[in-house]
Amino acid sequence: MQSAMTVAGEERKMAPRKRRLPLSFLLAGIAILGAIMYLVYANTQANAVYYMTVPELKHCTTCAMQNVRVAGVVQAGSVQRNDQNQTIQFTMADSQQSMRVMYSGVVPDIFRPGVQVVVEGHYAGQGPFQAQTLLAKCPSKFQSATPSAK
C-alpha cells in the first residue's frame, strides 16, 4: 500500500507547476497600454479642427484660441497677390457675409474668383483670417463622366 502512495506522491511532484506572470511584467504592460491610450488621445485633440461658416466664425467668441476651418467662395476682384513673399489676400463670402483672408504659401492651381475654398487657421475676431492651409474645391466640370454604352 505504501508503494502505491509513494507513486502517487511522486506524480504530484513531477507534474509541471503553472507559472505565474511576474508582477513587473504586469505593471509594464499596464504602463505601455496607458501610454498608447494617452498618445491616441493627445493626437486626436491636436488635430481636431472646428468646421464653420463665415457667419458662425464672425459670431464665435472662443475661436481666437483654436484652429478653425472655414468654407466660402472667393469674391471677384478681391484677390491680391504678392509673389515676392508668396502671400495672397482675398475676400471669401458665405451667406451674405464676407471675410478677408491672408495666406502665405503655395496657392492651388485652380484657385481663382468664383471657386469654393476651404481655409484653416486662426481668426482673432478682427482683421484678416490668418490661413495656414488653403484648399480649393474642384469645379463640377472636372467630375468624371460615365462612359456611354455602344
C-alpha positions as CSV (number, residue, x, y, z in Angstrom):
1,M,0.0,0.0,0.0
2,Q,2.8,2.4,0.8
3,S,4.3,1.8,-2.6
4,A,1.1,3.0,-4.2
5,M,1.0,6.2,-2.2
6,T,4.6,6.9,-2.9
7,V,4.0,6.6,-6.6
8,A,1.0,8.9,-6.4
9,G,3.1,11.4,-4.3
10,E,5.9,11.3,-6.9
11,E,3.4,12.0,-9.6
12,R,2.4,15.2,-7.9
13,K,6.0,16.3,-7.6
14,M,6.7,15.6,-11.3
15,A,3.6,17.4,-12.7
16,P,4.5,20.8,-14.2
17,R,3.7,23.7,-12.0
18,K,1.7,26.6,-13.5
19,R,4.0,29.6,-13.6
20,R,2.6,33.0,-12.7
21,L,3.4,36.1,-14.6
22,P,5.8,38.3,-12.6
23,L,4.3,41.4,-11.2
24,S,6.8,43.6,-13.0
25,F,5.6,42.3,-16.4
26,L,2.0,43.1,-15.5
27,L,2.9,46.6,-14.4
28,A,5.0,47.2,-17.5
29,G,2.1,46.1,-19.7
30,I,-0.3,48.4,-17.9
31,A,2.1,51.3,-18.3
32,I,2.6,50.6,-22.1
33,L,-1.2,50.4,-22.6
34,G,-1.7,53.7,-20.7
35,A,1.0,55.4,-22.8
36,I,-0.6,54.2,-26.0
37,M,-4.1,55.5,-24.9
38,Y,-2.6,58.9,-24.0
39,L,-0.8,59.2,-27.3
40,V,-4.0,58.4,-29.2
41,Y,-6.0,60.9,-27.1
42,A,-3.4,63.7,-27.5
43,N,-3.1,63.2,-31.2
44,T,-6.8,63.4,-31.8
45,Q,-7.1,66.5,-29.7
46,A,-4.2,68.2,-31.5
47,N,-5.7,67.5,-34.9
48,A,-9.3,68.4,-34.0
49,V,-10.4,71.4,-36.1
50,Y,-13.9,73.0,-35.9
51,Y,-15.6,73.5,-39.3
52,M,-17.6,76.7,-39.5
53,T,-19.3,79.1,-42.0
54,V,-18.3,82.7,-42.2
55,P,-21.3,84.0,-40.2
56,E,-20.6,81.4,-37.4
57,L,-17.0,82.4,-37.2
58,K,-17.9,86.1,-37.0
59,H,-20.2,85.4,-34.0
60,C,-17.8,83.0,-32.3
61,T,-16.3,84.4,-29.1
62,T,-13.9,81.5,-28.3
63,C,-12.5,80.9,-31.7
64,A,-9.4,83.0,-31.3
65,M,-7.8,80.3,-29.2
66,Q,-8.2,77.4,-31.6
67,N,-7.7,76.4,-35.2
68,V,-10.9,76.6,-37.3
69,R,-11.8,75.6,-40.8
70,V,-14.0,77.9,-42.9
71,A,-15.6,77.4,-46.3
72,G,-16.7,80.1,-48.7
73,V,-16.4,81.4,-52.3
74,V,-13.6,83.7,-53.5
75,Q,-15.1,87.1,-54.4
76,A,-14.4,88.6,-57.8
77,G,-11.9,91.5,-57.8
78,S,-10.7,90.7,-54.3
79,V,-7.5,88.7,-55.0
80,Q,-4.2,90.5,-54.3
81,R,-1.0,88.5,-54.8
82,N,2.5,89.3,-53.6
83,D,4.8,87.0,-55.5
84,Q,7.9,88.1,-53.6
85,N,6.6,87.0,-50.2
86,Q,4.4,84.2,-51.7
87,T,1.4,85.7,-49.9
88,I,-2.1,86.2,-51.2
89,Q,-5.1,88.1,-49.7
90,F,-8.6,87.7,-50.9
91,T,-12.2,88.0,-49.7
92,M,-14.3,84.9,-49.3
93,A,-18.1,85.0,-48.7
94,D,-20.8,82.7,-47.5
95,S,-24.4,83.5,-46.7
96,Q,-24.2,87.3,-47.5
97,Q,-21.2,87.7,-45.1
98,S,-17.7,88.1,-46.2
99,M,-14.3,87.8,-44.6
100,R,-10.8,88.9,-45.6
101,V,-8.2,86.1,-45.7
102,M,-4.5,86.2,-45.7
103,Y,-2.5,83.2,-46.8
104,S,1.2,82.6,-47.1
105,G,2.4,79.6,-49.1
106,V,1.8,77.8,-52.4
107,V,-1.6,78.6,-54.0
108,P,-3.5,75.7,-55.7
109,D,-3.6,75.9,-59.5
110,I,-7.4,76.1,-59.7
111,F,-7.6,79.0,-57.2
112,R,-9.4,81.9,-58.8
113,P,-12.5,84.1,-58.2
114,G,-15.7,82.2,-58.0
115,V,-14.1,79.0,-56.8
116,Q,-15.1,77.4,-53.4
117,V,-12.3,77.4,-50.9
118,V,-11.7,75.9,-47.5
119,V,-9.2,77.8,-45.3
120,E,-7.8,76.5,-42.0
121,G,-6.1,78.8,-39.5
122,H,-6.8,81.4,-36.8
123,Y,-9.2,84.3,-36.6
124,A,-8.6,86.9,-33.8
125,G,-12.1,88.5,-34.2
126,Q,-10.8,91.5,-36.2
127,G,-8.6,91.9,-39.2
128,P,-8.0,89.2,-41.8
129,F,-8.3,85.5,-41.1
130,Q,-4.7,84.1,-40.9
131,A,-4.8,80.9,-43.0
132,Q,-2.3,78.2,-42.6
133,T,-3.9,75.9,-45.2
134,L,-5.7,76.8,-48.4
135,L,-7.7,74.2,-50.3
136,A,-9.6,74.9,-53.5
137,K,-12.6,72.7,-54.4
138,C,-12.7,71.3,-57.9
139,P,-15.5,72.7,-60.1
140,S,-18.2,70.3,-61.2
141,K,-16.9,70.3,-64.7
142,F,-14.0,68.1,-63.6
143,Q,-16.2,65.3,-62.3
144,S,-15.7,62.1,-64.2
145,A,-18.3,61.3,-66.9
146,T,-19.9,57.9,-67.1
147,P,-19.0,56.1,-70.3
148,S,-21.9,55.5,-72.6
149,A,-22.8,52.0,-73.8
150,K,-22.5,51.4,-77.5
